[in-house]
Amino acid sequence: MNGIKELNLAGNRFPGIQVTGVWRLCRLKRLDLAFSSIRGRLVGPSSNLSACAQFALETLILNDNKFNGEIPSSLERLTALRGLYLDYNELTGSIPESLGKLTSLQELVLSGNQLTGSIPTSLGNLMGLGRLDLSWNLLNGTIPFSLGRLSNLEILYLNSNSLSSIQLSPGNLSQLRFLDLSANLLQGSLPDTIGQLSKLEFLDISNNSLSGVVTEAHFANTSMLKHLAATSNHHLSFKISPNWNPPFQILNVFLRSCKIESGFPQWIQTQRSLEILILSNTSMSGHLPDWLRELPIISIFDLSHNFLEGPLTNLPSNLTTDSSSSFPFIERFADYETEGRFLLLKNNLFNGSIPDSVCNVTGLLILDLSRNMLSGNIPDCFGNLQELSNMILSSNRLSGVIPSTLGNICSSLRWLHLNNNSFHGELPETLANFKSLDVLDTWIWAKSIFWKHTELDW
């Protein structure tokens, strides 16, 4: 066994195993015990367990077990280590400063534990580090300035902790592609040196308490940016020049519950690959710009909870379910599903009639136009929206009769909200064809109809 170089026992069940004997395998280069139900303290290669003068171990994979206790400082003896994966265990305590001595490390993944304390400044010594993932822990304090020295870093995940401030100046992270600082307690302003990250593809600062103003300087050289999320930073304002021409072609924009100054962002009109645009609760006002209808690709369009007004004639005409986004981010945005088209305009000041162009959005999954001042009839062509699941038109000034063509979408519709309008007449008997409707809210004077073999009265 002393000459073994690779040991892969991943995906087994070893709840009682003690990971101590491996430290006698001086020539071992790769150890993989992931997903093996191992319990107990993580024991490092202390001198009383191993006679090895030097370890050859380059990759240590212990993720998705039930290791508890602190990360042993004796891991510093693994000087050849390139990859350390301790994610999704039950480790506690602070991250040892001694990990900063593992200068051969290229990947350090400690996510999904219960680690506390601050991020060690010594991690800034790991000049070869390409991936640092400390997400989903209980870390607090600042994001240290020393991390800005990691010129080879491509992935930095610090999300889902309790970090409170950014000392890091990210401008020197010339190779950085993914930066996730979401779900912390970050305060203060966003460094505009982020704009120097020419390889940045993914930026998520959502769910913090950041403040100040974000300008085009924050994106000056971000020509590779595909995903921008700043959701729920209530005191963060985006003030972008209307004449700005971004260096990127972005896929996803999540700016819900930030502030957007100067009306609808004019830079959006330059984006030819946009798939998701979420600008809800941003205090936007004014009319929808004429160029909006020409956006070539979009699947989720959410402008809810703003002060937008005027007719809906400029809605995007090219909503699509096709997606080229390769980022595994969408599951964190539970309000939206990964498939389907969403048109969400609730709680604004839109007026006029619902345009027939909405019916051209084949594949529309959720339509929410509630709490506006829309008038006129429900277009008969709504019966062509064969995949529609939620139709929410409540609290408007709509009138006329409910079109019988809605019976054409009986197999897909689950939510139908038409309450607080001025409809009259009878509920069409075609509504009895609905097979999967969970909620019907109409508040209309109507006769009884036979519904799933049960007589219902409204």
C-alpha positions in Angstrom: 0.0 0.0 0.0 2.9 2.4 0.6 3.4 2.9 -3.1 -0.2 3.7 -4.0 -0.7 7.0 -5.8 -4.4 7.3 -6.2 -7.3 6.1 -3.9 -10.9 6.7 -5.0 -13.6 5.3 -2.7 -16.2 8.0 -3.4 -19.8 7.3 -3.3 -19.7 4.5 -0.7 -20.9 4.3 2.9 -18.2 4.4 5.5 -19.9 6.0 8.6 -17.4 4.5 11.0 -14.1 4.9 9.1 -11.2 6.8 10.6 -9.3 8.9 8.0 -6.0 8.5 9.7 -4.3 5.6 8.0 -4.0 7.5 4.7 -1.4 9.8 6.3 1.0 6.9 6.2 0.7 6.8 2.4 3.5 9.2 1.7 3.4 8.7 -2.1 -0.4 9.1 -2.4 -1.2 11.9 -4.9 -5.0 11.8 -5.0 -7.5 10.8 -2.3 -11.3 10.9 -3.0 -13.7 10.0 -0.3 -16.6 12.2 -1.3 -20.2 11.2 -0.7 -19.2 8.4 1.7 -21.2 9.2 4.8 -18.1 9.6 6.9 -18.7 11.0 10.4 -16.5 12.3 13.1 -13.6 14.8 13.5 -11.4 15.5 10.5 -7.9 14.5 11.5 -5.0 16.0 9.7 -1.5 14.6 9.1 0.0 15.4 12.5 3.5 14.2 13.2 2.3 11.5 15.6 0.1 9.9 12.9 2.6 10.0 10.1 6.3 9.4 9.6 6.3 11.0 6.2 8.9 13.6 5.9 7.1 15.0 2.9 3.7 14.3 1.3 3.0 13.9 -2.4 -0.7 14.5 -2.0 -2.0 16.9 -4.6 -5.8 16.5 -4.4 -7.8 15.9 -1.3 -11.5 15.4 -1.9 -13.7 14.9 1.2 -16.8 16.8 0.3 -20.4 15.8 1.1 -19.7 13.8 4.3 -20.4 14.6 7.9 -17.0 15.6 9.2 -17.3 17.9 12.2 -15.0 19.9 14.4 -12.4 22.3 13.2 -10.2 22.2 10.1 -6.9 20.9 11.3 -4.0 23.3 11.1 -1.7 20.3 10.4 -3.0 20.4 6.8 -0.2 22.9 6.2 2.1 19.8 5.9 0.5 19.0 2.6 2.8 21.4 0.7 2.1 19.8 -2.7 -1.6 20.2 -2.4 -3.3 21.7 -5.4 -6.9 21.0 -4.7 -8.6 20.9 -1.2 -12.3 20.1 -1.2 -14.0 20.0 2.2 -17.4 21.4 1.1 -20.7 20.3 2.5 -19.6 18.8 5.8 -20.3 20.0 9.4 -17.1 21.7 10.0 -17.0 24.5 12.6 -14.5 27.0 14.0 -12.4 29.4 12.0 -10.5 28.9 8.8 -6.8 28.3 9.9 -4.3 31.0 8.9 -2.0 28.1 8.2 -3.8 27.3 5.0 -2.0 30.3 3.6 1.1 28.2 3.6 -0.2 25.9 1.0 1.2 27.9 -1.8 0.7 25.2 -4.5 -3.1 25.4 -4.0 -5.1 26.1 -7.1 -8.6 25.3 -5.7 -9.8 25.8 -2.2 -13.5 24.8 -1.6 -14.9 25.1 2.0 -18.5 25.9 1.2 -21.5 24.5 3.0 -20.1 24.2 6.5 -20.6 26.2 9.7 -17.3 28.0 9.7 -17.1 31.2 11.7 -14.7 34.1 12.2 -13.1 36.2 9.5 -11.5 35.3 6.2 -7.8 34.9 6.9 -5.6 37.5 5.3 -3.0 34.7 4.7 -5.2 33.4 1.9 -3.8 36.3 -0.1 -0.5 34.4 -0.2 -2.0 31.6 -2.4 -0.8 33.2 -5.7 -1.7 30.2 -7.8 -5.3 30.0 -6.6 -7.8 29.9 -9.4 -10.9 29.0 -7.4 -11.8 30.1 -3.8 -15.2 29.1 -2.6 -16.1 30.0 1.0 -19.9 30.3 0.4 -22.7 29.1 2.7 -20.9 29.5 6.0 -21.1 31.9 9.0 -18.1 34.0 8.2 -18.1 37.6 9.3 -16.0 40.7 9.2 -14.5 42.2 6.0 -13.5 40.8 2.7 -9.7 41.3 3.1 -7.6 43.5 0.9 -5.1 40.7 0.6 -7.4 38.7 -1.7 -6.8 41.4 -4.3 -3.3 39.9 -4.8 -4.7 36.7 -6.3 -3.9 37.5 -9.9 -4.8 34.0 -11.1 -8.1 33.8 -9.4 -11.0 33.0 -11.8 -13.8 32.1 -9.3 -14.5 33.8 -6.0 -17.6 32.7 -4.2 -18.2 34.4 -0.8 -22.0 34.4 -0.9 -24.3 33.4 1.9 -22.2 34.5 4.9 -22.4 37.4 7.3 -19.6 39.5 5.7 -20.1 43.2 6.4 -17.7 45.2 4.3 -15.4 45.1 1.3 -11.8 46.0 1.8 -10.9 44.1 -1.3 -9.9 46.1 -4.3 -10.9 43.8 -7.1 -9.2 45.7 -9.9 -6.0 43.5 -9.7 -8.0 40.2 -10.2 -7.3 40.3 -13.9 -8.4 36.7 -14.5 -11.6 36.8 -12.4 -14.7 35.4 -14.3 -17.2 34.7 -11.5 -17.7 37.0 -8.5 -20.6 36.1 -6.1 -20.9 38.3 -2.9 -24.7 37.8 -2.6 -26.6 37.2 0.7 -24.2 38.8 3.1 -24.5 42.0 5.3 -22.3 44.1 3.0 -22.5 47.9 3.6 -20.9 50.8 1.9 -20.4 51.4 -1.8 -19.4 49.0 -4.6 -15.8 49.6 -5.7 -15.7 51.0 -9.2 -12.5 49.1 -9.8 -14.8 46.2 -10.7 -15.0 48.0 -14.0 -11.4 46.9 -14.7 -12.3 43.2 -14.7 -12.1 42.6 -18.4 -12.8 38.8 -18.1 -15.7 39.1 -15.6 -18.8 37.1 -16.8 -20.9 36.7 -13.6 -21.4 39.4 -10.9 -23.9 38.9 -8.1 -24.1 41.3 -5.2 -27.8 40.6 -4.4 -29.3 40.7 -0.9 -27.0 43.0 0.9 -27.2 46.5 2.3 -25.0 48.3 -0.2 -25.5 51.9 -0.8 -24.2 54.7 -3.0 -24.3 55.1 -6.8 -23.4 52.6 -9.5 -22.4 54.3 -12.8 -21.0 53.2 -16.1 -17.5 53.4 -14.5 -18.4 50.2 -12.7 -18.6 48.4 -16.1 -16.0 50.3 -18.1 -14.0 47.3 -19.3 -16.3 44.4 -18.5 -16.7 43.3 -22.1 -17.4 39.6 -21.1 -20.2 40.3 -18.6 -23.2 38.0 -19.1 -25.0 38.0 -15.7 -25.6 41.0 -13.4 -27.6 40.7 -10.2 -28.0 43.4 -7.5 -31.4 42.4 -6.2 -32.6 43.8 -2.8 -30.0 46.4 -2.2 -32.6 49.0 -1.3 -30.2 52.0 -1.0 -28.2 51.2 -4.1 -28.9 53.5 -7.0 -28.0 52.9 -10.7 -27.3 56.1 -12.4 -26.2 55.4 -15.9 -25.8 58.0 -18.6 -28.5 57.7 -21.3 -25.7 57.9 -24.0 -23.7 55.0 -22.6 -22.8 52.2 -24.9 -21.9 49.1 -22.8 -18.8 47.1 -23.8 -20.8 43.8 -23.2 -23.7 41.9 -24.6 -25.5 40.7 -21.4 -27.9 37.7 -21.0 -29.4 38.3 -17.5 -30.1 41.5 -15.5 -31.6 41.2 -12.0 -32.0 44.6 -10.4 -35.2 44.1 -8.4 -35.5 46.4 -5.3 -32.6 48.7 -6.2 -33.1 52.3 -7.4 -32.9 53.2 -11.1 -32.5 56.9 -11.7 -33.4 58.7 -15.0 -36.2 56.5 -16.1 -36.0 53.3 -18.2 -32.3 52.3 -18.7 -31.5 53.4 -22.2 -28.4 51.1 -22.5 -30.8 48.1 -22.6 -31.5 49.0 -26.3 -28.0 48.0 -27.2 -28.4 44.4 -25.9 -29.1 41.9 -28.6 -28.8 38.7 -26.5 -30.9 39.7 -23.4 -32.9 36.7 -22.0 -33.9 37.9 -18.5 -34.7 41.5 -17.6 -36.0 42.1 -14.0 -36.4 45.7 -13.0 -39.2 45.4 -10.6 -39.6 47.7 -7.6 -36.9 50.2 -8.8 -38.9 53.4 -8.7 -38.9 53.8 -12.4 -41.3 56.2 -14.0 -42.3 57.4 -17.4 -43.4 55.5 -20.5 -42.0 52.4 -22.1 -39.5 53.5 -24.8 -40.3 52.8 -28.5 -37.2 50.7 -29.0 -38.3 48.2 -26.4 -40.5 46.3 -28.9 -37.4 45.6 -31.0 -35.5 43.6 -28.4 -34.7 40.4 -30.2 -34.7 37.8 -27.5 -36.2 37.8 -24.0 -37.9 35.2 -21.8 -38.6 36.9 -18.5 -39.7 40.5 -18.5 -40.5 41.9 -15.1 -41.3 45.6 -14.5 -43.7 45.2 -11.6 -44.1 47.6 -8.7 -43.0 50.8 -10.4 -44.5 54.0 -11.6 -44.5 53.3 -15.3 -47.4 54.8 -17.3 -49.0 55.0 -20.7 -50.1 52.3 -23.1 -48.6 48.9 -23.5 -48.0 49.3 -27.2 -44.2 49.1 -26.8 -44.0 45.7 -25.2 -41.2 43.4 -26.5 -42.5 41.3 -29.4 -39.9 38.5 -29.2 -40.4 36.8 -25.9 -38.8 33.3 -26.2 -38.1 30.2 -24.2 -34.8 29.6 -25.9 -31.9 30.1 -23.5 -28.2 30.0 -24.1 -27.3 30.9 -20.5 -24.9 28.4 -18.9 -24.8 29.8 -15.4 -26.2 27.7 -12.6 -27.7 30.7 -10.9 -31.4 30.5 -11.7 -32.4 28.2 -8.9 -31.7 30.9 -6.4 -34.3 33.1 -7.8 -37.3 31.2 -6.6 -39.9 33.6 -8.1 -39.0 32.5 -11.6 -38.8 29.1 -13.2 -36.2 28.1 -15.7 -38.5 27.3 -18.6 -41.3 29.5 -19.9 -42.0 33.1 -20.7 -43.0 35.6 -18.1 -44.6 39.0 -18.7 -45.0 40.7 -15.3 -46.2 44.3 -15.2 -48.3 44.4 -12.1 -48.7 47.5 -9.9 -47.9 50.3 -12.3 -49.9 53.1 -13.9 -50.4 51.6 -17.3 -53.6 52.6 -19.1 -55.4 51.9 -22.4 -56.4 48.5 -23.7 -54.5 45.3 -23.7 -52.8 45.1 -27.1 -53.5 42.1 -29.3 -49.7 41.8 -29.7 -49.6 40.0 -26.3 -51.3 37.1 -28.1 -48.3 36.7 -30.4 -46.2 35.5 -27.4 -46.7 31.9 -28.0 -45.4 29.9 -25.1 -46.3 32.6 -22.6 -46.5 30.9 -19.1 -47.4 33.7 -16.7 -49.1 37.0 -17.6 -49.6 39.5 -14.7 -51.1 42.9 -15.6 -52.9 43.4 -12.3 -53.1 46.7 -10.4 -52.9 49.0 -13.3 -55.5 51.2 -15.0 -56.1 49.1 -18.1 -59.5 49.4 -19.8 -61.4 47.7 -22.6 -62.0 44.1 -23.2 -59.9 41.0 -22.7 -58.7 40.2 -26.3 -60.4 37.2 -27.8 -57.0 36.0 -29.0 -56.0 35.2 -25.4 -57.5 31.8 -26.2 -54.4 31.2 -28.4 -52.0 31.2 -25.5 -52.0 27.5 -25.2 -49.3 27.2 -22.6 -50.6 30.0 -20.2 -50.6 28.9 -16.6 -51.3 32.1 -14.7 -53.5 34.9 -16.1 -53.8 37.7 -13.5 -55.7 40.8 -14.7 -57.3 41.8 -11.4 -57.7 45.4 -10.2 -57.9 47.2 -13.5 -60.7 48.9 -15.4 -61.4 46.1 -17.8 -65.0 45.7 -19.0 -67.2 43.7 -21.4 -67.8 40.0 -21.2 -65.3 37.4 -20.4 -64.4 35.8 -23.8 -65.5 32.2 -24.4 -62.2 31.6 -26.2 -60.6 31.2 -22.8 -62.0 27.7 -22.9 -59.3 27.0 -25.5 -56.6 27.1 -22.8 -58.4 24.8 -20.4 -55.6 22.2 -20.3 -52.9 24.6 -19.1 -54.5 27.4 -17.0 -54.2 27.1 -13.3 -54.7 30.6 -12.0 -57.3 33.0 -13.4 -57.7 36.3 -11.6 -60.2 38.8 -13.1 -61.5 40.3 -9.8 -62.0 44.1 -9.2 -62.8 45.0 -12.8 -66.1 45.9 -14.5 -67.0 42.8 -16.4 -70.6 42.0 -17.0 -72.7 39.2 -18.4 -72.3 35.5 -17.6 -69.3 33.4 -17.1 -68.9 31.5 -20.4 -69.8 27.8 -20.2 -66.5 27.0 -21.8 -64.9 27.6 -18.4 -66.3 24.3 -17.3 -63.7 22.7 -19.5 -60.8 23.7 -17.3 -59.1 20.6 -15.9 -56.3 21.9 -13.8 -57.5 25.3 -12.5 -56.5 25.9 -8.9 -57.8 29.5 -8.4 -60.7 31.3 -10.1 -61.3 34.8 -8.8 -63.8 36.8 -10.9 -66.3 38.7 -8.8 -68.8 38.8 -11.6 -72.6 38.3 -11.6 -73.0 35.0 -13.4 -75.2 31.9 -13.6 -74.3 28.6 -12.1 -72.2 26.3 -14.3 -71.4 22.6 -14.0 -67.7 22.4 -13.0 -65.9 19.0 -12.8 -69.2 17.3 -11.9 -69.8 19.8 -9.1 -72.2 22.7 -9.2 -70.5 26.0 -8.3 -72.2 29.3 -7.8 -70.6 32.7 -8.1 
